[in-house]
Amino acid sequence: MTIFRYETAILEKYPTIIGGIIRAEGMTNAPTPSALLDEYRAEQQTVLARIGSTPLSQIPSLAAWRGVFRSFGVDPTQIRSAAEALLRRLTKQGDIPSINLLVDLGNLVSIRYGIPVAIVDTQHMSGGITVKFAAGTEPFINLGASEVDHPDVGEVIFTDDNDTVYARRWCWRQSAESAARDTTTNATITAEAHHEGARTDIENAVRDLLALLEKYAGGSFSHAILDQNNPSI
């Protein structure tokens, strides 16, 4: 079974995409343990010191995602990539709240490299994830909502084999079904980037994610680095 793939049209328009994909099975999610929480808080302070007064729009990884958002009709100063939203919260409020073990370790790596990391619960998923342009009819239920919404025509989405949307605007927001929760045991974990140097950052992010997952969540893992020439796992 294909776990994750980029459609050809995505690769043609975004040939610089690098995706780090982890398939995780048999994990245990829970409230974040104190040792991980200490790591997470220390990382936040390290990132704040590194950013200093630099505008987020000048961080290469975030600037690249802004360009991608503009390319499918989204104003990235109003709707931000997940990584930029995290860093904006951190720089404006001084901390990012703890959610749970899996979300926190994903966010830790996300702010470390300035790239979006998604922990996608697969328990309700049919097949694997496809990254493609939206037709606009695919169903999406937002986090914290119950009504069915639909993506805009032409935005980039994650869908399963039934065309259910698991993430909108590529790395803006996951669906209610895909959020990591206490019952999450199996997940597809993604880290993606477009900037110069993206491959190194993604390889390092995947290495860090695997180490954190093995240390705190347990389970078994497989992974791959995807690009234009290797579009699926």
C-alpha positions as CSV (number, residue, x, y, z in Angstrom):
1,M,0.0,0.0,0.0
2,T,1.2,3.5,-0.8
3,I,1.5,5.4,2.5
4,F,2.2,8.9,1.0
5,R,2.6,10.3,-2.5
6,Y,2.8,13.5,-4.5
7,E,0.7,13.7,-7.6
8,T,2.6,14.5,-10.8
9,A,0.9,17.9,-11.2
10,I,2.2,18.9,-7.7
11,L,5.7,17.9,-8.6
12,E,5.5,19.8,-11.9
13,K,4.5,23.0,-10.2
14,Y,6.7,22.6,-7.1
15,P,9.8,20.7,-8.3
16,T,11.8,21.8,-5.2
17,I,9.6,20.0,-2.7
18,I,11.4,17.7,-0.2
19,G,9.2,15.6,2.0
20,G,10.3,13.5,5.0
21,I,7.7,10.9,5.7
22,I,7.6,8.5,8.7
23,R,5.1,5.7,9.0
24,A,4.6,5.0,12.7
25,E,2.8,2.0,14.2
26,G,2.1,0.9,17.8
27,M,2.8,4.2,19.5
28,T,1.5,5.3,22.8
29,N,0.3,8.9,23.1
30,A,-0.4,10.6,26.4
31,P,0.1,13.8,28.3
32,T,3.6,15.1,27.7
33,P,6.0,13.6,30.2
34,S,8.2,16.0,32.2
35,A,11.4,15.1,30.5
36,L,10.0,15.9,27.0
37,L,8.3,19.0,28.4
38,D,11.7,20.2,29.6
39,E,13.2,19.6,26.2
40,Y,10.3,21.4,24.5
41,R,10.6,24.5,26.7
42,A,14.4,24.6,26.3
43,E,14.0,24.4,22.5
44,Q,11.5,27.3,22.6
45,Q,14.1,29.5,24.4
46,T,16.8,28.4,22.0
47,V,14.7,29.3,19.0
48,L,13.7,32.7,20.5
49,A,17.3,33.5,21.0
50,R,18.2,32.4,17.5
51,I,15.5,34.4,15.8
52,G,16.1,37.5,17.8
53,S,14.6,40.5,16.0
54,T,14.6,38.8,12.6
55,P,11.2,39.1,10.9
56,L,9.7,35.7,10.3
57,S,9.2,36.6,6.7
58,Q,12.9,36.6,6.3
59,I,13.5,33.1,7.5
60,P,14.2,31.1,4.3
61,S,12.0,28.1,5.1
62,L,9.0,30.3,6.0
63,A,9.6,32.6,3.0
64,A,9.5,29.7,0.7
65,W,6.2,28.5,2.1
66,R,4.8,32.0,1.8
67,G,5.6,31.8,-2.0
68,V,3.8,28.5,-2.3
69,F,0.7,29.8,-0.5
70,R,0.6,32.8,-2.9
71,S,0.9,30.5,-5.9
72,F,-2.5,28.9,-5.1
73,G,-4.2,32.2,-4.2
74,V,-3.7,32.5,-0.4
75,D,-2.5,35.6,1.3
76,P,0.3,34.2,3.6
77,T,0.1,37.3,5.9
78,Q,-3.5,36.3,6.7
79,I,-3.3,32.5,6.5
80,R,0.1,31.1,7.6
81,S,1.8,27.8,7.2
82,A,1.7,25.7,10.4
83,A,5.4,26.4,11.1
84,E,5.0,30.1,10.8
85,A,1.9,30.1,13.0
86,L,3.9,28.2,15.7
87,L,6.8,30.6,15.5
88,R,4.5,33.6,15.4
89,R,2.9,32.4,18.6
90,L,6.3,31.8,20.2
91,T,7.8,35.2,19.3
92,K,4.7,37.2,20.2
93,Q,3.6,35.3,23.4
94,G,6.9,33.8,24.6
95,D,5.7,30.1,24.7
96,I,3.8,27.4,22.9
97,P,1.3,25.5,25.1
98,S,1.7,21.8,25.6
99,I,-1.0,19.7,23.8
100,N,0.1,16.0,24.1
101,L,3.2,13.9,23.7
102,L,2.9,13.5,19.9
103,V,1.9,17.0,19.1
104,D,4.6,18.5,21.3
105,L,7.4,16.5,19.9
106,G,6.3,17.4,16.4
107,N,6.1,21.0,17.3
108,L,9.5,20.8,18.9
109,V,11.1,19.7,15.6
110,S,9.0,22.1,13.6
111,I,10.3,25.2,15.5
112,R,13.8,23.8,15.5
113,Y,14.0,23.8,11.7
114,G,11.2,26.3,10.8
115,I,9.3,23.6,8.8
116,P,5.8,22.3,9.1
117,V,5.5,18.9,10.8
118,A,2.2,17.0,10.8
119,I,1.3,14.1,12.9
120,V,-1.6,12.5,10.9
121,D,-3.7,9.9,12.8
122,T,-4.5,7.2,10.3
123,Q,-7.2,5.2,12.2
124,H,-10.0,6.6,10.0
125,M,-8.0,6.8,6.8
126,S,-8.9,4.8,3.7
127,G,-5.6,3.9,2.0
128,G,-2.7,6.5,2.1
129,I,-2.2,10.2,1.7
130,T,-2.1,11.9,-1.7
131,V,-0.9,15.5,-2.1
132,K,-2.8,17.1,-4.9
133,F,-4.7,20.2,-6.1
134,A,-8.3,20.4,-4.9
135,A,-11.3,20.1,-7.1
136,G,-13.3,22.0,-4.4
137,T,-15.8,19.2,-3.8
138,E,-13.7,17.1,-1.3
139,P,-15.1,16.9,2.3
140,F,-13.2,18.5,5.1
141,I,-14.1,18.8,8.8
142,N,-12.0,21.5,10.6
143,L,-10.5,20.9,14.0
144,G,-13.1,21.8,16.7
145,A,-16.0,21.8,14.1
146,S,-18.6,19.2,13.2
147,E,-19.9,20.6,9.9
148,V,-18.5,19.5,6.5
149,D,-16.5,22.2,4.6
150,H,-14.7,22.1,1.3
151,P,-11.4,23.4,0.1
152,D,-11.0,26.1,-2.5
153,V,-10.5,25.0,-6.1
154,G,-6.8,24.7,-6.8
155,E,-5.4,24.8,-3.3
156,V,-3.1,22.0,-2.3
157,I,-4.6,19.3,0.0
158,F,-3.9,16.0,1.6
159,T,-6.6,13.4,0.9
160,D,-7.1,9.7,1.5
161,D,-8.2,7.2,-1.2
162,N,-11.9,8.3,-0.6
163,D,-10.9,12.0,-1.3
164,T,-11.5,12.9,2.4
165,V,-9.4,15.9,3.1
166,Y,-6.8,15.5,5.9
167,A,-5.0,18.8,5.5
168,R,-6.0,22.0,3.8
169,R,-3.7,24.6,2.1
170,W,-0.9,22.1,2.1
171,C,0.4,22.8,5.6
172,W,-2.1,25.2,7.1
173,R,-4.5,23.0,9.1
174,Q,-5.3,19.4,9.6
175,S,-8.8,17.9,9.8
176,A,-10.6,16.8,13.0
177,E,-10.1,13.1,12.0
178,S,-6.4,13.4,11.6
179,A,-5.4,15.2,14.8
180,A,-3.2,13.2,17.2
181,R,-5.2,12.3,20.3
182,D,-4.9,10.0,23.3
183,T,-6.1,7.1,21.2
184,T,-3.5,7.6,18.4
185,T,-1.3,4.6,17.9
186,N,-0.6,4.7,14.2
187,A,0.2,7.8,12.2
188,T,1.8,9.2,9.1
189,I,4.2,11.9,10.1
190,T,5.3,14.5,7.5
191,A,8.0,17.2,7.4
192,E,8.1,19.3,4.2
193,A,10.1,22.2,2.8
194,H,10.9,24.1,-0.4
195,H,13.8,26.4,0.4
196,E,17.5,26.1,-0.6
197,G,19.0,23.6,1.9
198,A,15.6,21.9,2.4
199,R,17.0,18.4,1.9
200,T,19.5,18.8,4.8
201,D,16.9,20.3,7.1
202,I,14.4,17.6,6.2
203,E,16.9,14.8,6.8
204,N,17.8,16.3,10.1
205,A,14.2,16.8,11.1
206,V,13.4,13.1,10.3
207,R,16.4,12.0,12.3
208,D,15.2,14.1,15.3
209,L,11.6,13.0,15.0
210,L,12.6,9.3,15.0
211,A,14.8,9.7,18.0
212,L,12.0,11.5,20.0
213,L,9.4,9.0,18.9
214,E,11.5,6.0,19.9
215,K,12.4,7.6,23.2
216,Y,8.9,8.8,24.2
217,A,6.2,7.1,22.1
218,G,7.6,3.7,21.3
219,G,6.4,1.7,18.3
220,S,7.9,0.7,15.0
221,F,8.9,3.1,12.2
222,S,9.7,3.2,8.5
223,H,10.7,6.4,6.7
224,A,11.7,7.9,3.4
225,I,12.8,11.2,1.9
226,L,10.7,12.1,-1.1
227,D,11.3,14.5,-4.0
228,Q,10.6,15.0,-7.6
229,N,12.4,11.8,-8.5
230,N,11.2,9.7,-5.6
231,P,7.5,10.8,-5.2
232,S,6.0,8.1,-2.9
233,I,6.6,5.7,-0.1
